[in-house]
């Protein structure tokens, strides 16, 4: 499972579309998205309620506490919304220590209300937890003792018996409507492969639930079966993350292939760089370098499933535990990419790894676990071609290469790597499955820390 955040606009779009499909009932949700490319006249024509309703506008940038940060405007007409957006579109703000430009807004009807409810559903290893409170809103953390939670094991539906303790203290006249709402939303959560869904708050409009603020995350590995249900879904980068040209290039390759090609620059001046086959292996290599081989007790710390979030997670959470500051990148290729794809991928990794020669020693770890189906020699062919092309850059950067791999045809692949080292005169240490993945990370760390 890879949890990917989606914009509030998409969360509400999915809720509105599929609540009706699953329950036959319509939720009175209306929302519009504004970006730099939005034509306000066209938007007004497409969404006539923008001209007839008082409105709310706020950034839709995957961060919370927008109201407390003064980034929410209430009870505006459309002209005031346009003015509010134009003043802030593209402007940099700082939220929770991350800085970035505001590029996307969501506009909705202004809903005067009295009740504020809280709903949260999150997937866990053995099922899903659903939490509810009748004291929602921006002060939810101060009222956390009023939040009630139920656990629903995998494969079990949310029944009235499970819901009953969550809604037990609600007034009788709204208890039935909210109970039914929770049951349908839970079904929707499972049907669309949400991994996280939160409404804080939702209220009642003419007796029907209406989410005022909503956050959602989807399991993006379920896209193959949900692409029709999800529609034109966007998985934005975390707030504050902007793709570099090299990252954008790899992202473009990844979108055009059935294989997986991931690449994130963590520290352009880092001295340890990786090119790892397999998502699970890439986690082990990155963790090992960051925590270092003598800080293994920290590996138990919580790590998100590696996606683009690894950038902030590794640098901010582990800091100087081990060698996080020396890790240049996160890289992962899998799914048996073609030789030409591996060649282009390896060129980018090597170019970034050698871009800042400073007469300090550097290490490139070309690793992976033991492949089940991937022909190791075939994928190594693309990497070897790239290493030959970049020989002068590798030497100028004082690069030492560590290789560890197993799987189909791995002996041939490793032999080719050994021959390459002799051919181009660059030190390449080659290991098979008899060596551990963490072990060659230790070798790389010892190499860069040894006296010149």
Beta strands, then each sheet from edge to edge (+ up, - down):
strand 1: 3-6
strand 2: 31-34
strand 3: 55-59
strand 4: 72-76
strand 5: 92-95
strand 6: 98-101
strand 7: 105-109
strand 8: 117-124
strand 9: 127-133
strand 10: 148-153
strand 11: 194-205
strand 12: 208-211
strand 13: 214-219
strand 14: 260-265
strand 15: 272-277
strand 16: 329-334
strand 17: 362-368
strand 18: 399-404
strand 19: 428-431
sheet 1: 1+ 13- 11+ 8- 9+ 10-
sheet 2: 1+ 13- 11+ 12-
sheet 3: 2+ 7- 3+ 4-
sheet 4: 5+ 6-
sheet 5: 14+ 16- 15- 17- 18- 19-
end
